[in-house]
Amino acid sequence: DAIIWLVSPTLKKRDELERYIKAHTAPNWRSYGARDLRFRFVNGATITSITGDDAEAIKQGEADLVCYNEPQMMHQDVLTYGAPAIIDTGGLLLFAGNPSRRRKGIWFTRLLRAVEERKYDGGEVCRLDARDNPDIDAAARSDVGRLMNLVDPEAARADDEGVFLEPGNFAYAESFDERRNTCPTLESASFCTREIVQA
């Protein structure tokens, strides 16, 4: 009786996931309720589609699995409202996303980095490279990648190379290491005098 939520940023993205479910499950194993956007399976499991455009709508009880499709296109509220749904069941959160190109999705980039850098040890990152997808024309992808690199190098790095940087133009963004390039704050600044500041 697993309860699964598919959280998508838009109706179009929601429809895409529903097409995948219909294409990869036998019709006699499931029914679909258009009113509640829910698949019901013969084993009692349900998959409910939810759009993340209204994050508060995600607060709707418990779930065993909450899947975020394209989380970089949604506000962080989808996480803060949706994640507590797995507390009662000890469920899972799953994120399937790409590098964010807008500030709205910066939370996803920060979450991914925190997991990769082991600042948050409750998750795993599995990176998939689109270049390994056999359904993509490699020559066309290479041509588009070079074109994007000419027009918008930052977008090319995100879309073509899968580099997760925070959106915006930052000097030396890749080489910046918070541990190496920052210093701890001073507990007391009482020793700072005019002579030291002006030196």
Secondary structure, 3 states (H helix, E strand, C coil): CCEEEEEECCHHHHHHHHHHHHHHCCHHHEEEECCCCEEEECCCCEEEEEECCCHHHHCCCCCCEEEEECHHHCCCHHHHHHHHHHCCCCCEEEEECCCCCCHHHHHHHHHHHHHHCCCCCCCCCCCCCHHHCCCCCHHHHHHHHHHHHHHCHHHHHHHCCCCCCCCCCCCCCCCCCHHHHCCCCCCCCCCCCHHHHHC
